[in-house]
Amino acid sequence: FDENCSYNLLFLLEAARPSVNLTDNFGVWVLPLDTIRVIENNGLIDNIEYRPSMAAKIKHIASLLDSDSRELALTIAGDESKLAETALMEKDRKIRVLDLAAELIQYRYNKKVISKEEYIKRFLKTLEARSQMGRSEDPLYEIKAPPIPEKGHYPGRVSLGIGHQEDSFFYEFKYRPAYHDLSDPDEGYIQGSQIVFVGLSARYDLDQERYTLETLDLIDIISLSPRDTFFKPVSWKVKTGFIRKTFSSDKKDLVYQLNPGGGIAFENNIIGLFYVMFESDLNIGRALERGYAVGIGPSLGLIEKPTDFWKINLSAKGIFYEIGTRHTRYIASIQNGFRISQNNSFNLGLSRELTFDFYQT
């Protein structure tokens, strides 16, 4: 949480520039982005250069090709004898196919998927064919740099809101010391990622005139990594903390929750990032008849950005608790986030839930 590798690099910079005190600017949390901001605030950044990763290069070149060409590049990366199939291609297409194949071969070797002998043989054969095509003058080869990470929103967040549940209005207060969740703007962050530490939500019910703690997320991590022709990552999540669960029309109580899951995600230019997961859920609490409940079930969701400032998050899940206190829980929600500035936004959400045969909206 604090003495991570990004933080320790600051000592090297202090050794080189004794006039600055970079490591004295932090408390309990030290996030890599915050260390960059401290370096920037002390005037130590002179120039910024974007160096795309291997994966970024592969995805960019692949975006310039049709599906057949992408498949051919993938085939060449696994069998250099297939280079002959590019003989009759027009120049620009052939250059892209060979460049993509070369990047794939390097990536596989870097990830230790292929041996050094296989790498040298395939890579040199591919480069030999590529060298005959000359230099590419294609302006599309320039990979656009993403937003600079330190220009994204700050990790801490305070939210004030008003809502309506059943027949009563409530005020809501939320606090999150770190870091980023799916409803936040993506600028400067990885799309489909969520890392929340110690996020809490409290309400004041105007009808009952009382305060309640709704949630206390100790850790809430989601990693939605879209799959494609070249990359097959597994998407996953893990959440643990306390949630307020409905047991009857007039009974709600806090329960401890441990909620891991895994699945797959895909990205489409029209509908956005969508995912399907299989989750398990453990609840422990005094309000449960047997003191605990264990369930499993599917979840799915869709994240889309209709505009640069508007983000939609649709999600639904069904959990079937068959161990301990038996019951079912279905929940569907839509969240809309409207970015106002770097560190300010307006959110509008609606959810529908069925737990222990009681509906909530």
N, C-alpha and C positions, 0 to 999 in steps of 0.2 A: 504493500500500500504506500510506503514512503521511500525506502532505500532501494528503489529499483534501478535498472541499468541506465535509464535516461537521467535519473537524479545523480548517479555517480559520475556521469560524464561531465557534470558541472564542475567537479573538483579539478578536472584537467584544465578546463577553461580558466578557473580561478588561479591555477598555478602559472598559466601563461600570461594572465592579466590580473596581477595581485590587487589592482585598484577596484575591482568589482567584487561584490558579495552576492553570488548567485544562490548559494545553498541556504541562505538565511530567510528566504522568502516563502517558506512552506510550513504547513502545519501537519495534520494527520494524513491528508491525501497529497500525493505527488503524482500528477498525471503527465505523461510525455508531452502533451500539447502545452501544458502550463510551463514546462521547462523551456520550450521553444519561445514562448511569449516572454519569459524572463530574459532570455538571451537577446531577443529583439528589443525589449525595453531598455536594455543596457547598451544599445548601439553596437552590438557585436556582429550583426548581419550586414554584409556588404553586397552580396549578390545571391539571387535565388535561381537555381537551375533544376528543371524537372527531368528526372531520369526514369523513364518507364520501366517497370518490371518485365521479366520474361512473359508472364501471363498477360500483361497489358499489351505487349507487342503482338502476341499471338492473337488475342481477341480483336485487336485493331485490324491486322492484315486480313483475318478471317471475315471481318465485316465488309471488306471490299470485294469478296468473292461470292459466287452462287454456291448452292449446296453441293453440286457435283464437283466443283473445283476444291471445295473444302475437304470432301471425302477423298479426293485424289491426293491432296497434300498429306492427309493422314495416312493413306496407304503407302506413299513414298517414304514417309518417316519410319515405317515399319519394314519396308522392303525396297532397297535402292534400285532393284531391277525394274521397278515400275516407272522409272524416270523416262523410259522410252515412250510412255503414253502422253508425254508433253510435247513430242516432236512437232506435231502439226498445229499447235496452239498459236494464236496471235500473241505478239510480243508482250504486251502489258499483262495479259492474263497469265502467261507462262512465268513471268518474273514474280508475280504475286504468289503463284502456287509454289515455286521453288523457294522463295523467301520464307513462306509459311512452313514448308517442310523442314527447312534448315533450323528455324526457331523451335519447332517441335522436337527435333532431334537433340538440340542443346538442352531443352527443358527436361526431356526424359533422362538424359545423362546426369544433369544436375540433381534430379530427384532419385538417382540410382535405380531407375527402371530398366536401363540397359547397361551392358558392360562397357568398359573402355574400348575394347576391341570392336564391338558393334558400333559404338559411337564414332570412332575414327573412320571406319569403312563407310558408313552411311553418310557422315557429314562431308567427307572429302569428295565423294561421288556427287553429292548434291551441289556442293560449291563449284565443282568442275563444270557441271551443266549450267549453273547460274552465271559463272564468269563469262560464258560465251554470249550472254545477253547484254552485257554492258551495264552501265549505271542507269538506275531508274530516275526519270525526271518527273515522276508522278507526284503532284502536289498533295494528293490524298495520303501520302505516306507520312506526312507530318502528324504526329500524335498530339492532339490538343491536351494541354496540361489541365488537370482537374483543379477545382478551387483549392487554394492554399489552406492546409489543415488549420493553421492558427487563426485564420479568418472566419472559422466556423463559430457557432455559438459557444459561450462559456459553459463549463460542465455543471455548475450548481444551478438549481432552478427552484423558484418559488412560484406557486400558482394560487390564485384566488378565483373562486367561481361560485355560481349559484345553480341549483338543479331542482328537479322535481321527481319524487319517487312515491308511488301509490297516491295518497291524497295529501301529501305534505311537501312544502318547499324546504330546502336546506341550503346553508352556506357551506362551502367546502374550502379547506386549506390543504395544500400539498407542498411538501418540501423534499428535495432530492439533492444531496451534496455532490453526487457524481452519478452519471457521466453523460449518457445519451440514450434515448429510447426511440421506438419506432415512430412516435408521433412528432418527434423533433425534425427540423429541417436537415436535409442530408448534406448541405454544403460543408465541405471540409471533413466529412465523416464517410465511412463505408456504408453504402446502401444495404439495407436489410440487417443492420447490426443494432444490438441493444445491450448495454451494460449499465445496470443500475445498482448502486450500493446504498443501502439504508434509506430507501424511499418510503415516506409515510404520507398517509391521507387521513384527515380528520374532518368531521362534519358537526354542524350545529343545526339540529332539527327545530324549525320554527314552530311547528305544531306541538311537539312534546317538550320544547324548551330544554333540550339537553345536548351535551357534547358526546360524541362517540369517536373512537379510533376505528377507522374503516379498514385500513391495510397498513402493514409494516413489512416492506420487502427488504429482507436482509441482503439477498442477492437475486437479481433477475436478469438473466443473460439469454439473448436470442441471437443465433447466427443463421441467417438465411442466405445461402450461397447458391446462386442459380447454376444449373447444370447445362452443358451444351455438348457439341460434338467432341470437344477436346478435354473438357474438365468435368469430372463426375464427383463433386464434393457432396458430403452428407450435411444437411441442415440439422440443427439441434437447438435445444433450449434446456435451461435448468432454472427453476425458481424455488426459493425457500423463504419463509417468513410467516406472517400472520394475516389472515383474511377474515372479514366478518361474513358469516354464512347464515342463510335463512333456514330456519327449522319449522316455522309455522307463520301464520299471518301476523302474529304479534311477538314472535320470538326470534331474535338474531343474537349470535354469539361469536366471539373470536375463536378461531381454531388455527393450530399450526399446520402449515402446508409444505410438502416437499413434492415438486411437480417437474420431473424431467421428461424429455421427449426427443424423438428424432424422426427425420423424414427427408423429403426432397423438395427442391424449389426450382422454378423455371422463370425465365423472363421473356416477355413478349413486347414488341414495340407498341402494340395497340392497347393491351389490357394491363400491362405493367408486370410487377413481380408477384407471382402466386406460388403457394406452397401447400403441401399436405404433410401432416405429421401423425405419428401414433404416440400418445402420451400416457403416462401413468401418474397417479395422484394419491398421495398419502395425507390424510387429515387426522389430527389428534386434538381432542378437546373434551371438556367436561359435558358439553351439551349433547355430544353424540351418545347414543344409547349404550354402546359398548366401549365408548371411550376412543375409538379409532374407526377409520374407514379407509379401504384401499380400493382404488378403481383404475380402470384403463379405458381408453377410447380414442377416437380420431379427432383431429382438428384440421382446419383449413383456413386460408386467408388470402387476401389480395391487397397489395399496396400499389397505388397509382398516383402519379403527379400530373393532373390535367394542365396545370400551369406551373411556373417557377415558384409561385408563392402559395399554392394550394396542394395539400397532400391528403389523400384518402386512404384509410386503413379499414378494410372489411375483414371480420373474423367470425368464426363459428366453431363450436366444439361440443362434443357429447361425451360425458364420462359416466361409466357404469360401475358403481361401487358394489362389488359382490363379496368382499371380505370385510368382516367387522359389521358396522351399521350399514345395512343394505339400502341403497337409494340410487337415484340417477340425477344428473345435473346437465342441463342443456343451456347454452348461452350463445347469443349472437349479438354482435355490436358493429356499429359504424362510427369511426372517429374522423373528424375533419380538422386539419391543422392549417391555419392561415398565417403565413409568415409576414410580420410587420416590419421587422428590422433584424439585424444580426442576433440580438438577444431578446427579442420580444415577439410573441405570437398570440393568436386567439384560437381557441379550440372549441369545437362543438361536437358533442357525442350523443349517441342514443344506443341503449342496450335493452335486450329482452332476455329474461332468464327464467328457467323452471327448475326448482330445487325442492325435493320432498313434496312434490305435487302442488307447490305454490308458485304462482307467477309474479314476476316483478318487471316493471318497465321504468 
